[in-house]
Amino acid sequence: MLQIKGLGIAFRGEWLFRSLDFQINDSDRIGLVGDNGTGKSTLMKILAGLCQADEGEVIGARDLTFGYLPQDGLFARGRSLLEEVLSVFGTLRQMEQEIRQLEHDLADMKHEGAEYERKMDRYSTLSQEFRLRDGYSIEARAGSVLLGLGFQTSDFDRPCQDFSGGWQMRIALARLLLQQPSLLLLDEPTNHLDLEARNWLESYLQAYPHALVLVSHDRFFLDSTVRRIIEIRNRSVHFYKSDYSGFLRQREERLAQLRAEYEAQQREIARIKTFADRFRYKATKAAQVQSRLKDLERMEKIELPPEEKPIRLRFPEGPRTGRIVLELEDVSAGYGSTPVFEHVNYILEKGERVALVGPNGAGKSTLMKILAGRLPLFEGTRKEGHNVIVSYFSQDQDDLLASNSTVWDEVYSVAPSHIVPQLRTLLGCFLFSGDAVEKPVSVLSGGERSRLVLCKLLLSPANCLLLDEPTNHLDIRSKDILMDSLREYEGTLVFVSHDRYFLDGLATKVLEVGNRTAVAYLGNYEDYLLKKAELERAQPPGITDAVSSHDSPQQQQPTGRKKKVNPYRIQQLESQIEQLEGQIDLHETRIAVLNRMLASEELYRDHQLFRSTMEEHEKLQGELSGFMEQWENLHGSLEALKD
């Protein structure tokens, strides 16, 4: 479908990459990975035809269509939200207008004559084509995508210019998904999505009928959506037929083999040089010496990629606290006269790692502000425990940075003396390297300022960290370093993140926010999904989900009054079912392929391939059985809620 031949591009006299050769086929699911600055976004722009390469060419099929989503910078205006996304169906909508006009004309005409026959033929042809192209469902398809990406039906008539930057990127993504180009190029599509919208997008992309190239710093998202990895490294590309987790294993195996080959080659080079030095001036060996030296010159030298230095950071902690770190008693709070939370009771205990989850607008950031003491309460009390020192990071506090300082100055001013020797390494973890550490704060982008604020906060001694979206603007390696450091952190942690890998790897408790309250579940995000399904299946609807500090984390306290069914629960269950159905389809398709392979006689001649095929078949069958059981349980929970 698309061939890339000898592609290369330079930046400031240095090659980002060169001599790239690869091919993108129909229905490929490709994850494009590499360190920051290796040229991932540049390559995406070249593939989309928005950037000219310095060498090589990109050859596409004649009927190839592109859809490219950059990281930011798109803005829609002049139309309502629904009209904006429906505009991608321009041809179909023109066809519909012509059909309506023909219906009007035919109704007023006599049912005889050449003109009537001509219009009737045109009407029949258009109607059939419109139906075949699924024209009658375009509004339903547009609504489904918009709802999946987190918009509400009440947003459909709002002017596009009323939406903020993050929602503008969702509008652009919705347009691309509805266009369904034959090559979809997405550069960090999850940057502006909450967890529920990410889950929906995963399911959508799993069923996408055409080729996909994706850049993402969310490894769980990559694992769910791609089946092939292209890594840009050392100005060239390496290919791996796997998801992201498989790529990590295969890359380590490849590097181990490359190191062995490099060491063998170095031994051979040393042997040749020793022979040449020993017999260089001996007439009877001169010819052999020259021959071996020529062999050495012709030898293609193996280059080892630069080793990533292991980074282990331990952030300073404050004094020891008592068992209770923060306590909310009968707290109601919100903005203006509108309550976001009502009568919430919660105790945050020492050493807990609590993840706040819930749809956009449910109140996660508001609850963080309440815990941090940054939001006045309508009623109730917030109490801090003994010796508690709270550090709070939010996405909207980067204006606290002094604009006349450099990045280095800001971090150096708060760094403990024992961390100063590691400061450059630490800044590198937060994607400030080389000359970037000398940049004035006043010229930093929003993402850079957020990373700098987070870096400063983690250098300040505290025994209670409240982190609202700390993983935004970080790459995969930076997230891993941050997560490892927070795992070793002995204080108390409450955080919001839309990164599933980060949630699963760090949380010991999940606090679900929504419907003006919060419900606690022990375990990580995966445990939360399972426990939530079990609770909803066992508990009759109509019970208020209040968290009490005196109850077990999974008990819910009735208030004695009925309430409407929580719409967030229904939305989340439907999203989980849709995601599970995508996984089931994927497994069934792969099992069908394996069945065809197992029916082939050729497979049995290759014992190793036969064994690996059988192992994969058995593994997928087991997973499929589990998915089907989960699907039945989720449907039961959904039906119980809707009854």
KERO-532897 format. One record per residue (C-alpha): residue number from 0; y, z, x; residue in three letters. Coordinates in steps of 0.5 Angstrom, whole numbers, plus 500, padded with zeros to 3 digits. Example, Ala and Ser with C-alpha at 12.3 -4.5 7.8 and 13.67 -1.06 7.14 Angstrom:
# residues 2
REC	num	Y	Z	X	residuo
REC	0	491	516	525	Ala
REC	1	498	514	527	Ser
This chain:
# residues 643
REC	num	Y	Z	X	residuo
REC	0	500	500	500	Met
REC	1	505	502	506	Leu
REC	2	504	500	513	Gln
REC	3	508	504	519	Ile
REC	4	508	500	525	Lys
REC	5	510	503	532	Gly
REC	6	516	507	528	Leu
REC	7	521	511	533	Gly
REC	8	528	514	532	Ile
REC	9	532	517	537	Ala
REC	10	537	523	536	Phe
REC	11	543	524	541	Arg
REC	12	539	520	546	Gly
REC	13	532	524	545	Glu
REC	14	526	521	541	Trp
REC	15	525	525	535	Leu
REC	16	518	521	535	Phe
REC	17	516	514	537	Arg
REC	18	510	509	536	Ser
REC	19	508	512	530	Leu
REC	20	502	508	527	Asp
REC	21	499	510	520	Phe
REC	22	498	507	513	Gln
REC	23	499	510	506	Ile
REC	24	494	508	501	Asn
REC	25	494	509	493	Asp
REC	26	493	516	491	Ser
REC	27	494	519	498	Asp
REC	28	496	526	497	Arg
REC	29	499	527	504	Ile
REC	30	503	533	507	Gly
REC	31	508	532	512	Leu
REC	32	508	538	517	Val
REC	33	511	540	524	Gly
REC	34	516	545	527	Asp
REC	35	524	544	525	Asn
REC	36	527	539	528	Gly
REC	37	521	534	529	Thr
REC	38	524	529	524	Gly
REC	39	520	530	518	Lys
REC	40	526	529	513	Ser
REC	41	528	523	518	Thr
REC	42	521	520	517	Leu
REC	43	522	521	509	Met
REC	44	528	518	509	Lys
REC	45	526	512	513	Ile
REC	46	520	511	508	Leu
REC	47	525	511	502	Ala
REC	48	529	506	506	Gly
REC	49	535	510	506	Leu
REC	50	535	511	514	Cys
REC	51	534	505	519	Gln
REC	52	529	506	525	Ala
REC	53	530	505	532	Asp
REC	54	524	501	533	Glu
REC	55	518	499	529	Gly
REC	56	517	497	522	Glu
REC	57	515	499	515	Val
REC	58	511	494	511	Ile
REC	59	510	495	503	Gly
REC	60	507	492	498	Ala
REC	61	511	487	494	Arg
REC	62	510	491	487	Asp
REC	63	511	498	491	Leu
REC	64	516	503	488	Thr
REC	65	519	509	491	Phe
REC	66	522	516	489	Gly
REC	67	525	520	494	Tyr
REC	68	527	527	493	Leu
REC	69	532	530	498	Pro
REC	70	533	538	500	Gln
REC	71	539	538	496	Asp
REC	72	546	534	495	Gly
REC	73	544	531	488	Leu
REC	74	549	532	482	Phe
REC	75	548	529	475	Ala
REC	76	554	529	470	Arg
REC	77	557	525	464	Gly
REC	78	551	526	460	Arg
REC	79	547	531	456	Ser
REC	80	540	534	460	Leu
REC	81	536	530	455	Leu
REC	82	540	524	456	Glu
REC	83	540	524	463	Glu
REC	84	532	525	464	Val
REC	85	531	519	458	Leu
REC	86	535	514	462	Ser
REC	87	529	513	467	Val
REC	88	526	510	461	Phe
REC	89	532	505	460	Gly
REC	90	527	498	459	Thr
REC	91	523	502	454	Leu
REC	92	529	505	450	Arg
REC	93	533	498	450	Gln
REC	94	526	495	447	Met
REC	95	526	501	442	Glu
REC	96	533	499	440	Gln
REC	97	531	491	439	Glu
REC	98	525	493	435	Ile
REC	99	530	497	430	Arg
REC	100	535	492	430	Gln
REC	101	529	487	428	Leu
REC	102	527	492	423	Glu
REC	103	534	492	420	His
REC	104	534	484	420	Asp
REC	105	527	483	417	Leu
REC	106	529	488	412	Ala
REC	107	535	483	410	Asp
REC	108	531	476	411	Met
REC	109	527	472	406	Lys
REC	110	520	472	408	His
REC	111	520	465	409	Glu
REC	112	523	460	414	Gly
REC	113	523	459	421	Ala
REC	114	528	464	423	Glu
REC	115	524	469	419	Tyr
REC	116	517	467	423	Glu
REC	117	521	467	430	Arg
REC	118	523	474	429	Lys
REC	119	517	477	426	Met
REC	120	513	474	432	Asp
REC	121	518	477	437	Arg
REC	122	518	484	433	Tyr
REC	123	510	484	433	Ser
REC	124	510	482	441	Thr
REC	125	515	488	442	Leu
REC	126	512	493	438	Ser
REC	127	505	492	441	Gln
REC	128	508	492	448	Glu
REC	129	512	498	446	Phe
REC	130	506	502	444	Arg
REC	131	502	500	450	Leu
REC	132	507	503	455	Arg
REC	133	507	509	451	Asp
REC	134	514	508	448	Gly
REC	135	513	513	442	Tyr
REC	136	512	519	447	Ser
REC	137	518	519	452	Ile
REC	138	522	524	448	Glu
REC	139	515	529	448	Ala
REC	140	514	527	455	Arg
REC	141	521	528	458	Ala
REC	142	521	535	454	Gly
REC	143	514	537	457	Ser
REC	144	517	536	464	Val
REC	145	523	540	463	Leu
REC	146	520	546	460	Leu
REC	147	515	546	465	Gly
REC	148	521	546	470	Leu
REC	149	524	552	467	Gly
REC	150	529	549	462	Phe
REC	151	529	551	455	Gln
REC	152	530	547	449	Thr
REC	153	537	550	448	Ser
REC	154	539	547	455	Asp
REC	155	537	540	452	Phe
REC	156	544	538	449	Asp
REC	157	548	541	455	Arg
REC	158	552	537	459	Pro
REC	159	549	536	466	Cys
REC	160	555	538	470	Gln
REC	161	554	545	467	Asp
REC	162	548	546	471	Phe
REC	163	549	549	478	Ser
REC	164	546	546	484	Gly
REC	165	539	549	484	Gly
REC	166	538	546	477	Trp
REC	167	541	540	479	Gln
REC	168	535	539	484	Met
REC	169	531	540	478	Arg
REC	170	534	535	474	Ile
REC	171	533	530	479	Ala
REC	172	526	532	480	Leu
REC	173	525	531	473	Ala
REC	174	527	524	473	Arg
REC	175	523	522	479	Leu
REC	176	516	525	475	Leu
REC	177	518	521	469	Leu
REC	178	519	515	473	Gln
REC	179	512	516	476	Gln
REC	180	514	511	482	Pro
REC	181	508	509	486	Ser
REC	182	510	513	492	Leu
REC	183	513	519	491	Leu
REC	184	517	522	497	Leu
REC	185	518	530	496	Leu
REC	186	522	534	501	Asp
REC	187	522	541	500	Glu
REC	188	521	540	492	Pro
REC	189	520	548	491	Thr
REC	190	526	550	494	Asn
REC	191	530	551	487	His
REC	192	523	553	483	Leu
REC	193	521	560	481	Asp
REC	194	514	562	481	Leu
REC	195	512	559	474	Glu
REC	196	515	552	475	Ala
REC	197	512	552	482	Arg
REC	198	505	553	478	Asn
REC	199	507	548	473	Trp
REC	200	509	543	479	Leu
REC	201	502	544	482	Glu
REC	202	498	542	476	Ser
REC	203	503	536	475	Tyr
REC	204	502	533	482	Leu
REC	205	494	535	482	Gln
REC	206	494	530	476	Ala
REC	207	499	525	479	Tyr
REC	208	496	518	479	Pro
REC	209	500	515	485	His
REC	210	501	516	492	Ala
REC	211	505	523	494	Leu
REC	212	508	525	501	Val
REC	213	510	532	501	Leu
REC	214	514	536	506	Val
REC	215	514	544	504	Ser
REC	216	514	551	507	His
REC	217	510	554	502	Asp
REC	218	502	553	505	Arg
REC	219	499	555	498	Phe
REC	220	503	549	495	Phe
REC	221	501	545	500	Leu
REC	222	493	547	499	Asp
REC	223	494	546	492	Ser
REC	224	497	539	492	Thr
REC	225	495	535	499	Val
REC	226	488	532	501	Arg
REC	227	491	529	508	Arg
REC	228	496	532	513	Ile
REC	229	500	528	518	Ile
REC	230	503	533	523	Glu
REC	231	509	531	527	Ile
REC	232	508	534	534	Arg
REC	233	510	532	541	Asn
REC	234	514	526	538	Arg
REC	235	508	523	536	Ser
REC	236	503	524	529	Val
REC	237	496	527	529	His
REC	238	492	526	522	Phe
REC	239	488	531	519	Tyr
REC	240	483	529	513	Lys
REC	241	484	536	509	Ser
REC	242	489	541	506	Asp
REC	243	494	545	510	Tyr
REC	244	489	551	511	Ser
REC	245	483	546	513	Gly
REC	246	489	543	518	Phe
REC	247	490	549	521	Leu
REC	248	483	550	523	Arg
REC	249	482	543	525	Gln
REC	250	488	543	529	Arg
REC	251	486	549	533	Glu
REC	252	479	546	534	Glu
REC	253	482	539	537	Arg
REC	254	487	543	541	Leu
REC	255	481	547	544	Ala
REC	256	478	540	546	Gln
REC	257	484	537	549	Leu
REC	258	485	544	553	Arg
REC	259	478	543	556	Ala
REC	260	479	535	557	Glu
REC	261	485	537	560	Tyr
REC	262	482	542	565	Glu
REC	263	476	537	567	Ala
REC	264	482	532	568	Gln
REC	265	485	536	573	Gln
REC	266	479	538	576	Arg
REC	267	478	531	577	Glu
REC	268	485	529	580	Ile
REC	269	484	535	585	Ala
REC	270	478	532	587	Arg
REC	271	481	526	588	Ile
REC	272	487	528	592	Lys
REC	273	482	533	596	Thr
REC	274	478	527	598	Phe
REC	275	484	523	600	Ala
REC	276	487	528	604	Asp
REC	277	481	529	608	Arg
REC	278	479	522	609	Phe
REC	279	486	519	609	Arg
REC	280	487	517	617	Tyr
REC	281	479	516	617	Lys
REC	282	478	508	618	Ala
REC	283	471	508	615	Thr
REC	284	474	511	609	Lys
REC	285	481	508	608	Ala
REC	286	478	503	603	Ala
REC	287	475	508	599	Gln
REC	288	481	513	599	Val
REC	289	486	507	597	Gln
REC	290	481	505	591	Ser
REC	291	481	512	589	Arg
REC	292	488	513	589	Leu
REC	293	489	507	585	Lys
REC	294	484	510	580	Asp
REC	295	489	516	580	Leu
REC	296	495	512	578	Glu
REC	297	491	508	573	Arg
REC	298	489	514	570	Met
REC	299	492	516	563	Glu
REC	300	494	523	564	Lys
REC	301	493	528	558	Ile
REC	302	499	532	556	Glu
REC	303	498	539	553	Leu
REC	304	503	541	547	Pro
REC	305	507	546	549	Pro
REC	306	504	553	547	Glu
REC	307	507	557	541	Glu
REC	308	508	564	544	Lys
REC	309	505	569	540	Pro
REC	310	511	573	537	Ile
REC	311	510	580	534	Arg
REC	312	516	584	532	Leu
REC	313	516	591	530	Arg
REC	314	523	593	526	Phe
REC	315	526	600	526	Pro
REC	316	524	605	521	Glu
REC	317	528	610	518	Gly
REC	318	526	618	518	Pro
REC	319	520	620	514	Arg
REC	320	521	620	506	Thr
REC	321	517	624	501	Gly
REC	322	512	621	496	Arg
REC	323	518	619	491	Ile
REC	324	522	614	494	Val
REC	325	526	612	488	Leu
REC	326	526	614	481	Glu
REC	327	528	611	474	Leu
REC	328	529	615	468	Glu
REC	329	530	612	461	Asp
REC	330	534	607	464	Val
REC	331	538	601	460	Ser
REC	332	542	596	464	Ala
REC	333	545	589	464	Gly
REC	334	552	585	464	Tyr
REC	335	558	586	459	Gly
REC	336	555	589	453	Ser
REC	337	548	585	454	Thr
REC	338	542	589	456	Pro
REC	339	537	586	461	Val
REC	340	533	592	461	Phe
REC	341	532	598	456	Glu
REC	342	529	605	457	His
REC	343	525	603	463	Val
REC	344	521	609	467	Asn
REC	345	519	607	474	Tyr
REC	346	517	611	480	Ile
REC	347	517	608	487	Leu
REC	348	512	611	491	Glu
REC	349	512	612	499	Lys
REC	350	509	606	503	Gly
REC	351	508	601	496	Glu
REC	352	509	594	497	Arg
REC	353	511	592	490	Val
REC	354	512	584	488	Ala
REC	355	517	583	482	Leu
REC	356	515	577	478	Val
REC	357	517	574	472	Gly
REC	358	520	567	470	Pro
REC	359	527	565	472	Asn
REC	360	532	569	468	Gly
REC	361	527	575	466	Ala
REC	362	531	580	470	Gly
REC	363	528	580	477	Lys
REC	364	534	580	481	Ser
REC	365	538	585	476	Thr
REC	366	532	590	477	Leu
REC	367	533	589	484	Met
REC	368	540	591	484	Lys
REC	369	538	597	479	Ile
REC	370	534	600	485	Leu
REC	371	539	599	490	Ala
REC	372	544	602	486	Gly
REC	373	549	596	486	Arg
REC	374	549	596	478	Leu
REC	375	552	601	473	Pro
REC	376	547	603	468	Leu
REC	377	548	604	461	Phe
REC	378	544	610	460	Glu
REC	379	539	613	464	Gly
REC	380	539	616	471	Thr
REC	381	537	613	478	Arg
REC	382	534	618	483	Lys
REC	383	533	617	491	Glu
REC	384	528	621	494	Gly
REC	385	529	626	500	His
REC	386	531	622	507	Asn
REC	387	531	615	503	Val
REC	388	535	610	507	Ile
REC	389	535	603	503	Val
REC	390	537	596	505	Ser
REC	391	538	591	500	Tyr
REC	392	538	584	501	Phe
REC	393	540	579	496	Ser
REC	394	542	571	496	Gln
REC	395	549	572	494	Asp
REC	396	551	577	499	Gln
REC	397	552	573	505	Asp
REC	398	560	573	504	Asp
REC	399	559	580	508	Leu
REC	400	558	576	515	Leu
REC	401	565	576	519	Ala
REC	402	567	569	520	Ser
REC	403	570	570	527	Asn
REC	404	564	572	530	Ser
REC	405	558	568	533	Thr
REC	406	551	568	530	Val
REC	407	549	572	537	Trp
REC	408	555	577	536	Asp
REC	409	553	578	529	Glu
REC	410	546	580	531	Val
REC	411	547	583	538	Tyr
REC	412	552	588	534	Ser
REC	413	546	591	530	Val
REC	414	540	591	535	Ala
REC	415	537	597	538	Pro
REC	416	537	597	545	Ser
REC	417	530	596	546	His
REC	418	530	589	542	Ile
REC	419	536	586	545	Val
REC	420	531	583	551	Pro
REC	421	527	580	545	Gln
REC	422	534	577	541	Leu
REC	423	533	570	543	Arg
REC	424	526	570	540	Thr
REC	425	528	574	534	Leu
REC	426	533	569	532	Leu
REC	427	528	563	534	Gly
REC	428	524	566	528	Cys
REC	429	530	565	523	Phe
REC	430	531	558	526	Leu
REC	431	537	559	530	Phe
REC	432	535	556	537	Ser
REC	433	538	553	543	Gly
REC	434	546	552	542	Asp
REC	435	545	554	535	Ala
REC	436	546	562	537	Val
REC	437	553	560	539	Glu
REC	438	555	557	532	Lys
REC	439	561	561	529	Pro
REC	440	559	564	522	Val
REC	441	564	560	519	Ser
REC	442	561	554	520	Val
REC	443	554	556	518	Leu
REC	444	551	553	511	Ser
REC	445	549	557	506	Gly
REC	446	541	558	508	Gly
REC	447	543	559	515	Glu
REC	448	548	565	513	Arg
REC	449	542	568	508	Ser
REC	450	537	568	514	Arg
REC	451	543	571	519	Leu
REC	452	544	577	514	Val
REC	453	536	578	513	Leu
REC	454	535	578	521	Cys
REC	455	541	583	521	Lys
REC	456	538	587	515	Leu
REC	457	531	588	519	Leu
REC	458	534	590	525	Leu
REC	459	538	596	521	Ser
REC	460	533	602	521	Pro
REC	461	531	603	514	Ala
REC	462	525	606	510	Asn
REC	463	526	603	504	Cys
REC	464	527	595	504	Leu
REC	465	529	591	497	Leu
REC	466	528	584	499	Leu
REC	467	531	579	494	Asp
REC	468	528	572	496	Glu
REC	469	527	573	503	Pro
REC	470	523	567	504	Thr
REC	471	528	562	502	Asn
REC	472	530	558	508	His
REC	473	524	560	512	Leu
REC	474	519	555	515	Asp
REC	475	512	557	515	Ile
REC	476	511	560	522	Arg
REC	477	518	564	520	Ser
REC	478	514	566	514	Lys
REC	479	508	568	517	Asp
REC	480	512	572	523	Ile
REC	481	516	576	517	Leu
REC	482	510	577	513	Met
REC	483	506	580	519	Asp
REC	484	512	584	521	Ser
REC	485	513	587	514	Leu
REC	486	505	589	514	Arg
REC	487	506	593	520	Glu
REC	488	512	596	517	Tyr
REC	489	511	603	515	Glu
REC	490	516	604	510	Gly
REC	491	517	602	502	Thr
REC	492	518	595	500	Leu
REC	493	520	592	494	Val
REC	494	521	584	494	Phe
REC	495	522	578	490	Val
REC	496	519	571	493	Ser
REC	497	516	565	490	His
REC	498	511	564	495	Asp
REC	499	504	565	493	Arg
REC	500	501	566	500	Tyr
REC	501	507	571	502	Phe
REC	502	506	575	495	Leu
REC	503	498	575	496	Asp
REC	504	498	577	503	Gly
REC	505	503	583	502	Leu
REC	506	504	586	495	Ala
REC	507	500	592	494	Thr
REC	508	503	592	487	Lys
REC	509	506	587	482	Val
REC	510	511	589	477	Leu
REC	511	512	584	472	Glu
REC	512	519	583	469	Val
REC	513	521	581	462	Gly
REC	514	522	582	455	Asn
REC	515	527	588	457	Arg
REC	516	522	592	461	Thr
REC	517	517	592	466	Ala
REC	518	509	592	467	Val
REC	519	506	595	473	Ala
REC	520	499	592	476	Tyr
REC	521	495	594	482	Leu
REC	522	493	589	487	Gly
REC	523	496	583	490	Asn
REC	524	499	577	485	Tyr
REC	525	492	574	485	Glu
REC	526	489	581	482	Asp
REC	527	495	581	477	Tyr
REC	528	493	574	474	Leu
REC	529	486	577	473	Leu
REC	530	488	584	471	Lys
REC	531	493	581	466	Lys
REC	532	488	576	463	Ala
REC	533	483	582	462	Glu
REC	534	489	587	459	Leu
REC	535	491	581	454	Glu
REC	536	484	580	452	Arg
REC	537	483	587	450	Ala
REC	538	490	590	448	Gln
REC	539	492	588	441	Pro
REC	540	499	584	440	Pro
REC	541	505	588	438	Gly
REC	542	505	594	443	Ile
REC	543	511	595	447	Thr
REC	544	510	594	455	Asp
REC	545	514	600	457	Ala
REC	546	512	603	464	Val
REC	547	512	610	465	Ser
REC	548	512	614	471	Ser
REC	549	507	619	468	His
REC	550	502	614	466	Asp
REC	551	497	610	471	Ser
REC	552	500	603	473	Pro
REC	553	496	599	468	Gln
REC	554	497	603	462	Gln
REC	555	502	601	457	Gln
REC	556	506	606	453	Gln
REC	557	507	605	445	Pro
REC	558	513	607	442	Thr
REC	559	511	607	435	Gly
REC	560	515	601	433	Arg
REC	561	513	593	432	Lys
REC	562	516	588	436	Lys
REC	563	515	580	437	Lys
REC	564	510	577	441	Val
REC	565	513	577	448	Asn
REC	566	514	569	449	Pro
REC	567	514	570	457	Tyr
REC	568	506	572	456	Arg
REC	569	505	566	452	Ile
REC	570	509	561	457	Gln
REC	571	505	564	463	Gln
REC	572	498	564	459	Leu
REC	573	499	556	457	Glu
REC	574	502	555	465	Ser
REC	575	495	558	467	Gln
REC	576	491	554	463	Ile
REC	577	494	548	465	Glu
REC	578	494	549	472	Gln
REC	579	486	551	471	Leu
REC	580	485	545	467	Glu
REC	581	488	541	473	Gly
REC	582	483	545	478	Gln
REC	583	477	543	473	Ile
REC	584	479	536	473	Asp
REC	585	479	535	480	Leu
REC	586	473	539	481	His
REC	587	469	535	476	Glu
REC	588	472	528	480	Thr
REC	589	470	531	487	Arg
REC	590	463	533	484	Ile
REC	591	462	526	481	Ala
REC	592	463	523	487	Val
REC	593	458	527	491	Leu
REC	594	453	526	486	Asn
REC	595	454	518	487	Arg
REC	596	453	520	495	Met
REC	597	447	524	494	Leu
REC	598	444	518	490	Ala
REC	599	445	514	496	Ser
REC	600	439	513	501	Glu
REC	601	443	512	507	Glu
REC	602	446	519	506	Leu
REC	603	439	522	507	Tyr
REC	604	438	518	514	Arg
REC	605	444	523	517	Asp
REC	606	441	530	516	His
REC	607	448	533	518	Gln
REC	608	452	529	513	Leu
REC	609	447	530	508	Phe
REC	610	447	538	509	Arg
REC	611	455	538	509	Ser
REC	612	455	534	502	Thr
REC	613	450	539	499	Met
REC	614	454	545	501	Glu
REC	615	460	542	499	Glu
REC	616	457	540	492	His
REC	617	454	547	491	Glu
REC	618	460	550	493	Lys
REC	619	464	546	488	Leu
REC	620	459	547	482	Gln
REC	621	460	555	483	Gly
REC	622	467	554	483	Glu
REC	623	467	550	477	Leu
REC	624	463	555	473	Ser
REC	625	468	560	475	Gly
REC	626	474	556	473	Phe
REC	627	470	555	466	Met
REC	628	469	562	465	Glu
REC	629	477	563	467	Gln
REC	630	479	558	462	Trp
REC	631	475	561	456	Glu
REC	632	478	568	458	Asn
REC	633	485	565	458	Leu
REC	634	484	561	451	His
REC	635	481	567	448	Gly
REC	636	487	571	450	Ser
REC	637	492	566	448	Leu
REC	638	489	566	441	Glu
REC	639	489	573	441	Ala
REC	640	497	573	442	Leu
REC	641	498	568	437	Lys
REC	642	494	571	431	Asp
